[in-house]
Amino acid sequence: MAHYIREGLHAVTPRLITADVAGLVEFIRLVFNAEGEAIENRPVELKIAGSTIMVSDGGGIRPSMPGMLYVYVPDTDATCRSAEAAGAEIIEPPSDMPWGDRRATIADQWGNIWQVATCLQPE
């Protein structure tokens, strides 16, 4: 790891800005089995299968800023069911892609779009 990157992070780390940090963090925990704790005066850092995503309120400087993320999960269909149970909308149901992923697209209540996928043909 490069010396200029904080331990546990990657050179590119997604960050979602929302007015409802607690709600979005709970959604990510429920749907993606994410782990991580809030630390005062810092974005919440959640780990999803070894990758980090940050969630924060923007500190009064930035407005809510939804994003679009591609997340590999163990079971696309089960993740869709969990997301729906947590209030998300399935935009594209699970289907097999020509490149070997089983993928679906989900919209959460905070305006984020999540493409969830399981690699069916690992190299």
N, C-alpha and C positions, 0 to 999 in steps of 0.2 A: 504494500500500500504506500502511496506517495506520502511524504512527510507533511504536506500541506493540507491533507484531508483528515478531518476529525475521525478518530477511531469509531468503527461501526457504521460509517456512512460511505457512500460511493461518490464519485466525481459529479454525478447527476442524481439528485434526490428530489422527487416530486414533493410539492407543498401545496396543500389546499387551504384556501382562506374562506372562513365561514363565520357568520354571526352566531352559529349554534355549534360550538366546538364539542360540547358534551354529547349532543345528539349524533353528530357525524362520527365521532370516535366510537361511540357505542355501536353504531351501524357497522363500522369497519371491523370491530371486534367480533360481532355476531356473525357476520357474513364470511369473513376471511380468517377467523381464528387468530386475529392479530394480538400481539402482546406489546405492552409498553405502559408507562405511567406518565402522568402529567407532572411537570416540574415547574414551579412558579417562575414567571417571567421568561418562559421559553416555549417554543412550539411543542406540542405533544409529538413524540416520535414513536411510531408504531412499527413493529416488525411483522412482515408477512413473508413467511418462508425465507427468512434471511435478508429480505430487502426492506429498506426503511422508507416510510412515507411520513411527512410532517403535516400536522393539522394545527392551524392557529386562527386567531380572530382578527389578525391584521393590525392589532395595537392601535386602532383608531386612525391609522394612516392609510391603510389599503381597504378597499371595499371587498365584499365577498367575491371570490374568484374561483368558480368551479373549474374542474379539469376533466380530461379524458385519459384514462389509464388502462393499460393492457396488463392483466394479472393472470399468471398461470396458477391454476388450482388443481387439486387432486381429482375433482369430479365436477365438471361443468354443470351437469344437470342438478346435482345436489346443491351447488352454490346458488343456482337460480332459485331453487325452492327456498333456501335460507334468505335470499335477498327479498323475494316476494313476501315472505312471512314478516320481514323487517320493514315492509312498506314500500319497497322499490317496484318499479315497473319494468317488465321484460319488454324491451324494444324489438330485439331480434331473438327468437327462441334458439335453443341449442341446435347447431347443425354442424356437419362435418365439412371442413374447408379443404380445398385441393392441396394445400401444403401440409396437411396432416394434423391440424388442430381441430378439436371439437370446440366451437366458440359460440358465445351468446353475448348480447349487448343489453346492459341494464342501466336504467336511469334511477338515481337515488333522489330523495326528497330535497336535497341541497343543490341540485342542478348538475351534479357530476355524472359523467358517463363512464361506465366500467365495462370494458370488454373482458370477459373471463374465458379462459381457454385451458384445455387439457391436451397435451401433446399425445396423439394416438400412435404416432410412428417415431419413437425416439431413435436418434442416430446412434 
